[in-house]
Amino acid sequence: MSRLLTWKEMPIGGMIVKPGNSSEYKTGGWRTYRPVHNEDKCIHCLRCWILCPDSAILVKDGKMVGIDYDHCKGCGICARECPPKCHAIEMKLESEVQEHGPS
């Protein structure tokens, strides 16, 4: 019968060696759907920015200016929470956007 290891005996797994290093890890590569922002429809309410779990909405001078696709995982919260009168963010298949370029 094998015994369980104590926490001191367990091998070291992933380590966070310095604070704030998550920005160094690009996590957008597994995205299936991509949010596509339509500047003409946007009213800059910033609901998308407030609710994005990945902090992938880019804001400058109080306006939504784009999406950080290196860190966006494509959850769709931004598109779902965009006011119905605007629909300034649309989720599109990543493969379609890559074939035709961003819209």
C-alpha positions as CSV (number, residue, x, y, z in Angstrom):
1,M,0.0,0.0,0.0
2,S,1.4,3.4,-1.0
3,R,1.2,6.3,1.4
4,L,0.0,9.8,0.5
5,L,2.7,12.5,0.2
6,T,2.6,15.4,2.5
7,W,2.5,19.0,1.1
8,K,6.2,19.3,1.8
9,E,7.1,16.2,-0.2
10,M,5.0,17.0,-3.3
11,P,6.8,18.1,-6.4
12,I,6.5,21.8,-7.3
13,G,4.0,22.5,-10.0
14,G,3.2,25.7,-11.8
15,M,4.8,28.7,-10.1
16,I,3.9,32.4,-10.1
17,V,7.4,33.8,-9.7
18,K,6.4,37.5,-9.8
19,P,3.2,39.4,-9.3
20,G,1.3,40.6,-12.4
21,N,2.8,38.1,-14.8
22,S,-0.5,36.9,-16.3
23,S,-0.2,39.6,-19.0
24,E,2.9,37.7,-20.3
25,Y,0.8,34.6,-21.1
26,K,-1.3,35.0,-24.3
27,T,-4.4,33.0,-23.7
28,G,-6.6,33.9,-26.7
29,G,-5.4,31.1,-28.9
30,W,-8.1,28.6,-27.9
31,R,-10.9,30.9,-28.7
32,T,-13.7,29.5,-31.0
33,Y,-15.7,32.7,-31.3
34,R,-14.2,36.2,-31.6
35,P,-16.0,39.4,-30.5
36,V,-16.0,41.9,-33.4
37,H,-16.5,45.6,-32.4
38,N,-18.5,47.9,-34.6
39,E,-17.3,51.5,-33.7
40,D,-20.2,53.1,-35.6
41,K,-22.8,51.4,-33.4
42,C,-20.9,51.7,-30.1
43,I,-22.3,54.3,-27.5
44,H,-19.3,53.7,-25.2
45,C,-21.3,52.7,-22.2
46,L,-18.4,50.5,-21.2
47,R,-20.6,47.6,-20.0
48,C,-18.3,45.3,-21.9
49,W,-15.2,46.7,-20.1
50,I,-16.8,46.4,-16.7
51,L,-17.9,42.8,-17.2
52,C,-15.1,41.2,-19.2
53,P,-13.5,38.5,-17.0
54,D,-10.2,38.7,-19.0
55,S,-9.8,42.5,-19.0
56,A,-9.6,42.3,-22.8
57,I,-11.6,45.4,-23.6
58,L,-9.4,48.3,-24.4
59,V,-10.4,51.7,-23.3
60,K,-8.9,55.1,-23.9
61,D,-10.2,58.5,-22.8
62,G,-13.5,56.9,-21.6
63,K,-14.2,55.1,-24.9
64,M,-14.0,51.5,-26.0
65,V,-11.2,51.4,-28.6
66,G,-10.8,47.7,-29.3
67,I,-10.3,44.2,-28.0
68,D,-7.1,42.6,-26.8
69,Y,-7.3,39.4,-28.8
70,D,-4.1,38.0,-27.2
71,H,-6.1,37.6,-23.9
72,C,-9.7,37.4,-25.0
73,K,-11.0,33.8,-24.7
74,G,-14.2,34.4,-26.6
75,C,-16.7,33.9,-23.8
76,G,-19.2,36.3,-25.4
77,I,-20.1,38.3,-22.2
78,C,-19.2,41.5,-23.9
79,A,-21.6,40.8,-26.8
80,R,-24.4,39.6,-24.6
81,E,-24.2,42.6,-22.3
82,C,-23.9,45.2,-25.1
83,P,-27.2,47.2,-25.0
84,P,-29.8,45.8,-27.4
85,K,-30.2,49.1,-29.1
86,C,-26.5,49.0,-30.1
87,H,-25.4,45.5,-30.8
88,A,-21.9,47.0,-31.3
89,I,-20.2,43.7,-30.5
90,E,-21.0,40.6,-32.5
91,M,-19.5,37.1,-32.0
92,K,-18.1,35.6,-35.1
93,L,-16.5,32.2,-35.7
94,E,-12.7,32.6,-35.4
95,S,-12.2,30.6,-38.6
96,E,-14.4,33.0,-40.5
97,V,-12.7,36.1,-39.2
98,Q,-9.2,34.7,-40.0
99,E,-10.3,33.8,-43.5
100,H,-11.9,37.1,-44.4
101,G,-9.9,39.4,-42.0
102,P,-11.5,41.3,-39.1
103,S,-14.8,43.1,-39.9
